């Protein structure tokens, strides 16, 4: 997990948003220092949580099949 507030204070570049099956609005960010050389960061503003996704692009996480859809469960990021 990342420090949500420190991340937001750095004003990271957003790759886009989605609503997952749990109704959470998930936003994808580029790392504010390492850019696209780092994993995509996944954040939920409502829960004030952020974490590395283990993905370098958002395509699989936002695909219609939902196999790699991110969500936060009990304060932890879950993929799929």
N, C-alpha and C positions, 0 to 999 in steps of 0.2 A: 504494500500500500504506500501511497505517496501522501505527503502533507497537502491536503486539498487547498488550504488557504495560501500557503507559500506558492503553490502552482498558479493559482488564480492571480496572485499579486504580480506574477511575471507576465501576465497578459499573453498566454500562449495562442498560437494560431489554430483556429478551429478548422477541422476537416469536414464537419457536418454533424447532424443530429439524427436520432431515430427514437422511436418509441418501441420498447421491447414488449414481449408477451406479458410481463408483469405490470405493464403500464408505466414503467420508469422511463423518463426522458434521459437518454444517454447521449453525451456529446463526445466526439473524438477530437483529440488535440495532438499537434506536433510538439515534440519536446522543445521547451523554450531556449535551450542552449545547444543541444546536439541535433536539432532539426530532424530530417528524415533518415538520419543515420541511427536513430533510436527507435524502439518499438512505439507504436501508436499508444497514446495515453487515453484511457476511457474514464469519463467522469459522470457522476450523477449529482447535479446541483442541489436537488431537493434533499438528498441524504448527506451532502457535503463530503463525498467520497471520490477518490481518484486512485487509479492503479495502472501499471503497465499491462498491455493486452497480450503480449507475446506475438503480436502480428505487426508487420511493417506496412501493411496497407489495410484499408477498411472493407474492401470488396467482400471477403468471406464473412465478416461479421455482420454486414448489412444485406447479405444475399436473402432472397425470398424463402429459401428452404429452411432458414433459421438454425441450421446445424451449429453454427459458431456464434450465435447471438449472445452478446454480453448482458449480464445482469448482476446486481449486487444482492447477496443473500447473507444475512447475519453479519453485515459489515465487510464481507469479502467478495471479490470479483469472481464470478463464475462465467465460463465460456461454454455455451452449448446447453 
